[in-house]
C-alpha cells in the first residue's frame, strides 16, 4: 500500500485508470474501495511512513 500511496501522491492522475484496472482484476476489492471511498482517499493522501 505504501508503494501505491507514493505513486498516487507523485502522479495523482494515475489513480483513476489504476482503479479501473483493479476493478477488472479484483471486483470485490474495488467494491470495498467504493463503499469506503472517503477512507480510501484519506489513506492515499496522508503522508507516508506511518504504517
C-alpha positions as CSV (number, residue, x, y, z in Angstrom):
1,X,0.0,0.0,0.0
2,X,2.9,2.3,0.7
3,X,4.1,2.0,-2.9
4,X,0.6,2.7,-4.2
5,X,0.4,5.8,-1.9
6,X,3.8,7.1,-3.1
7,X,2.9,6.6,-6.7
8,X,-0.5,8.3,-6.4
9,X,1.0,11.3,-4.5
10,X,3.7,11.7,-7.1
11,X,1.2,11.3,-10.0
12,X,-2.4,11.9,-8.9
13,X,-3.9,11.4,-12.4
14,X,-2.8,7.8,-12.4
15,X,-5.4,6.9,-9.6
16,X,-8.5,6.6,-11.8
17,X,-7.0,4.4,-14.6
18,X,-5.4,2.2,-11.9
19,X,-8.7,1.8,-10.0
20,X,-10.4,0.8,-13.3
21,X,-7.8,-1.9,-13.9
22,X,-8.1,-3.0,-10.3
23,X,-11.9,-3.3,-10.8
24,X,-11.3,-5.7,-13.7
25,X,-8.8,-7.8,-11.8
26,X,-10.4,-7.8,-8.3
27,X,-14.1,-6.7,-8.3
28,X,-14.5,-7.5,-4.6
29,X,-11.7,-5.2,-3.6
30,X,-13.0,-2.5,-5.9
31,X,-16.4,-2.7,-4.3
32,X,-14.8,-2.3,-0.8
33,X,-12.9,0.8,-2.0
34,X,-16.1,2.3,-3.5
35,X,-18.0,1.5,-0.3
36,X,-15.3,3.3,1.8
37,X,-14.1,5.8,-0.8
38,X,-13.7,8.7,1.7
39,X,-11.5,6.5,4.0
40,X,-9.5,5.2,1.0
41,X,-8.8,8.7,-0.3
42,X,-7.8,9.8,3.2
43,X,-5.3,7.0,3.5
44,X,-3.9,7.6,0.0
45,X,-3.4,11.3,0.6
46,X,-1.9,11.2,4.1
47,X,1.9,11.4,4.4
48,X,3.7,8.1,4.1
49,X,5.7,6.2,6.7
50,X,3.0,6.0,9.4
51,X,2.3,2.3,9.0
